[in-house]
Amino acid sequence: MARTSDAAPTADPGLKDHFRIAMRGVASSVFLVTTRGPEGRAGMTATSVCSLSFDPLSVLICVNRSTAFIRALEASRRFALNILSHDDEPIAKEFGSAAGRERRFETGDWYDVDGMPALGTSLSTIVCEVAGHTDFGSHRVFVGQVRQVDNREGRSELLYCQGSFRTLPRDSLHSFS
């Protein structure tokens, strides 16, 4: 499945700004993608994540090819997708910054799921095996085949929209049963 896109760069510089503004308005869940590579635990904050299929159970994650995280992910070929709760905002900020990379795992309630670092305060942790990837522009898109899921109850989601972390007001959530 590995291949590289021949996508042409955007010709209109204004288009990039308009696109950035449009995408900032999309509320996204916040994820912490973690793995264990040859140099130990590694992780990154991500919003470019989505479910792909229920047969087989799979997800997509997008990783900038210039990050140090990609080397650890390619070596391990496995990752944990931690769906962050509102309480995890400080950890999301820590893992979203290039500074302090060696201290990232000092904060938080960490445990191992199938050998992958999992955050105990997240809404869920989904452990995946890399089933394939493709390059597009500056990113590598990985397909992760789901191997294990740990769900936790009673937590509020962490969202990212308009350059800020947010959560939904509890009274805006309705039961559709």
N, C-alpha and C positions, 0 to 999 in steps of 0.2 A: 504494500500500500504506500510505501514511501515514494514521494515524488515532489518535485519543486514546480511552483507556478511560474509562468512566464508573464505575470501581470505587469503591465506598463505603469510607471509612476504617474501620479495625478498631474495633469498638465496645468490646471487652473489652481494657483495658490490660494485663491479665495475659497475654493471648494473645500479645501481641507479645514479651514476655519469654520465654515458653515456646518460641515459634517461633525466636527468636534462639539459645537454648540448643540446640535440636534441630539447626539448620543449622550451628552451630559444630562439631558432631560429624561433619560430612560432610567427608572429605578431598577437597580440590580441587587440580587442577593450578593453577599460578600463571602468568599471562600478562602480558606487557608489550605493550600496544596502542600503536602509534606511528603518527604521520602527519606530513605536512609541510603546514602551513597558510600563510596569508598572512604570519604573523609568524615563520615558520621551523618547526623541529621541535617536536613536542609529543608527550607520552606519558602513560600512566597504567598502574598496576598493576591487574590485574583477576583475579577468579576466576569471575565470572559470564559464562562463555564455553562454547560447546559446538558440536560439529559438527551441521549441520542436515540435509544431504542429499548424496548422491553423484551425483545427477542432477537439477539441476546441482550441481557441487561447491560447498558453501556452509557458512557458519558463522553463529552468532548471537553478538553481544556486547551486553552491557547496560551503559549509561553513565548515571550520575546526571546529570540535566538541569541541575544547578546548577554543574557543573564547567567550568573554563576549557577543558578538552580538547574538549568537545563542539562548541565554536565552530570549532576548527581542523578537526575531523573533518567537520563539515557543509560547510565551505568546500572541502575537498579531495575529498570523496566517495570517498576511498581510505584504506586503512590496512594496516599490517603487524601481524600477530599473532605475537609472539615467544613461543614456549613455553619457559619458563625452566628452566635447569638448576640443580642445587644450588649451583653456583659463583656463580650470579647473585643470591643472597639479598641482598647489600648494595645491588644495583641495584633490586631489588624494593622494598626499604625506602625508598630514595631517591625512587622514582617514586610510592610510596604516601603520601608526606607532602606537605602543601601548602607546606612550607618549602623554600627553595632551588630553586624551579621553574626558574630561569634556569641553574642549574649541573647539571641532571640529565644532560645528554649529555656532560659532561666526563669521566665515568667510564665505562669499558666499551670493548669492541672493536666500534665502529660502522662499518657500511658501508651503501651504498645498494643496494636491490633494487627495480628499476623505480621509482626516485625516492623510495622510502619508507625511513626509517631502520630498519636491521636490526641485531640484536645478534649478533655472531659467536660468542659463547659459549652461546647458547641451543640447545635441542635441535633446534628447527626454527623457520623463519620462513615464514609463510603470508601472501602479499600478496593483498588483496581489494579489490574495488570495491563500494561500497555499492549494493545492489540494491533496498533498501526499508527502511522503519522503521515502528515503531508506538510510541506512548507508553503507559505503564502506570504509574500511581502517580508516584513520583519519578524514574523511569527512562525512557530511550528505548532500545528494543530494535532493534538494527540487524541486517539480513541482509547478510552480505558474500559476494559471489560470488568464489570462488577464481580467481586469475589466475596465480599462481606459487607454488611451494613449494621451499624450500631446507632439506634435512635434514642434520644433523650426527651422526656416530657417536660412541660411547664416553663419553657424558655421563650423569650421574644426574639424575633429575627433581627439581624443587622442588615440594613440596606445602604446603598450608596447612590446618591442622586444630587445633581447640581454641585458636585465637588465636596459634598459633606456626607457624613454617616448619619443615618436616620433609622427610625423604627416606626411601625404602624401603631396608631393609637389602639389600645385593646378594645375599645367600644366600637371600632370600625370593622372588626372581624365578626362574621356571622356564620352560624352553622347551617350547612346546606343539606342536612340529613332529612 
